[in-house]
Amino acid sequence: MASISSTRPLSFDIVGEPLTIKGFATTRWRIADLAPGDVGPCRLNLQLYMTERAAYRFNLTSHTPRLFVRAGEAGEVPRPDAITASQDVAAGWLDGEHRVLEVDMPLAIQAWLEAYLAHHGEAPEEGRKKKRKGAGRAREAES
């Protein structure tokens, strides 16, 4: 079986839309024109990690699979610097008070992610934890 790349370049634009909430003017930022390749005004590499396979599967089986872009500090003009298909990673970014923009995952990226999971296998299930250090190991023969 041929090797599946774990990195894909994506390009997109970030569009600001004026919005008024309870009399306060603000800007709602969104991702537009996301597509595989590196020809748009914003370009990031989507890197897949073996340790995130369960999160990728969860995302793919959701009603609308999403990609998440870390785009600088909340309250500032967005500066995209990372992209992920893992909701767990995106939640960590939000905990760090970063702005996270989300966008529907293109079908081409869904297919690539499925191929990655098929090639590398699903994430292993969590096994039982050992009760004490060394439990379950064969004793070394005394010499």
Buried (B, 14 or more C-beta within 10 A) or exposed (E): EEEBEBEBBBBBEBEEEEEEEEEEEEEEBBBEEBBBEEEBEBBBEBBBEEEBBBBBBBBBEEEEBBBBBBBEEEEEEBEBEBBBBBBBBBEBBEEEEBBBBBBEBBEEBBEBBBBBBEEEEEBEEEEEEEEEEEEEEEEEEEE
